[in-house]
Structure formats: structure tokens, C-alpha cells
Amino acid sequence: MPTRLFSLAALATVGAMTVSVPTFAAEQWNLATPYGDASFHTQNTKQFAEDVRQATDGEVDITVHGGGSLIGHAEIKPSVRRGTVQAGEIFLSTLSNESPIYEVDTLPGLANSYEDAYALWQASKPIITQMFAKEGLMPLYSVPWPSQGIYTDFELTDASQFQGLRVRAPNINTQRFVENLGGNPTETEEADIPTAFSTGRVDAMITSVSTGKAMSAWDYVSNFSDANLWFPKNIVFVNKRAFDRLDESAQQAVLDAAAQAESRGWQMSRDDRAASVEALKEHGVTITEPQGELQTQLQAAGNELFESWQERAGEQAEQLVSDYRKRQAAQ
């Protein structure tokens, strides 16, 4: 009888232990981006987060903080590296002070179409992945902005018109490009563009039709020279320790959602370019393409920039460009 009582008591204890075992909480990730909710980049990133949430049944719950509301642009990568936030999105070329490789998608004339821009990303991705890995980071996906052009309040017909012009330049290569043309580059975040024009800090800007539409460029410029200079990219990345904490199925769900986001994002960029061109036209912005001497002058300024970049980037640049040329030829 005592043995039977002990067995029943033991079973009761095991049963109580089984009932009291807690369920595992979801992995809560914060993803910081400097771009507002109206940006197609942010819309794509939010869809990525939702895809991960659904694929993992809520096991991985990513909150996207847009418009720099959580962390400023310059602090996103350091914060993800430290693990203060788990993931982030940045304009890739803002890292140019760390390595010339991060400048590759802002070299004028290197990639003049979405097809070329994608081939360039595929060629540069392995090197960038290695560089991120050294800091405990892992790229998830990258999406381009539409090609960059030049906004002015006059028709741009000759490079001499850049002399003394204060031009908004969001990254180092744009700044060098403006200087090669005789202009004065001014670093201004996207959200500050209207104020910069209204206060006279900026006379012109080099950016995409998407930014022009988002910032209502027609309020302060009248012309857009569709120079098709380059296709700069955003990159979304994660703290590798945070990723490694996920189980294998959740990791795969994140990678699958990232692949979908990259494919979807490139198409969204194309679609946004078309819609933005129409919006600029509807609001009276004259859109032209560089012709004759102007085209030659822009190309010369771009070539000077490319040669300088090759010297600074060294063997990595040779490897990257060689791989890119092969991919470009195979298209």
C-alpha cells in the first residue's frame, strides 16, 4: 500500500510539472530604417516582417520602426552590431568611409539599367557579406532606388552650369562627382530636402525620381535631367547572434522571406520609378535626357571617379569588376 501511494503521488507530481512547463516566448526583433512609411523600401520591409511572422506562426515577430523614429541613420549599423536592435536598413553607400567597396553602386556609368545593377549586386554581394560577417552582421537582402538624375530650377544643358551650384549630395561619390563638375556638394538627409531648398542651403540635387516625388520636388525645382547616373541600393541586415538564436526552421523562414523581399523590392523599384516619372510630369516638372556635350561631360566626370575608386579599392575592386563584367556579358 505505501508503495502504491508513493507511485500515485509521484505521478501527480509529474503531472503538475508537465502542466506548469512554460511555453517559449516569441523572438521579438526591432528593425530600424531611416525611410518613412510612404517609401516603397519601407513598405517592402514591412511585408518582409509580416512574411516572417506568418511563416514562423509568430515565433519571430519583427517590428519595423520607420522614418528614423527609433535610431538615426548613422547609428543603425553600429546599433545592430552591438545588438541594441536586431536588424536594420541603411543606404549602403553611407558606409563608404569604412571601405571603397561600399561605394561601388554609386559609380557613374558602371551600371545604367536594372539588369546591370542586379548583376553588380550579385558580383559585390559575396565581398560585402564577408565584410559584414567580420562585424557579426549578416545581409538579408538589397533593393535599389531608381537611377539617379539631376534636379535644377533651370534646364541643364552644359556642365559649366554646375559652377558654384550648391548640390545636395547624400554620399561621398555624389559629393566627388559634384566637385568634378565644379559644384559645391551639400550633405542633406532626405527628410531635410524641402527645408534645405527653402533656406537656400541647396540649389539643386542629385537623387531619384522616387525621392523627387516623395519630397514634392516641383515645389522648388522645375527640371529633372534623367542622367541615369547609377542605381544606389539599400541593404537590410541582421545581428548574426540574433539570427543564430533561432531554430533551423525559423532561420530558413527568415532567409526565404528575405529572398522574396529582394525579388519583390526590385520590381517595386521599377514600378515606383514609372509612377514617380508620371507624378513629376503631372506637376509641371520638365524631364529631359542629357545630350551632346553635356552627356560627354557627365561621362568624363564619372570616368574620373571610377579610376580613383579602382586605385583606392585595389585587388578587391579588380575582382568585383571582373565578376560583374562576366555577369553583364552573360545577360
Disulfide bonds with the S-S distance in Angstrom:
none
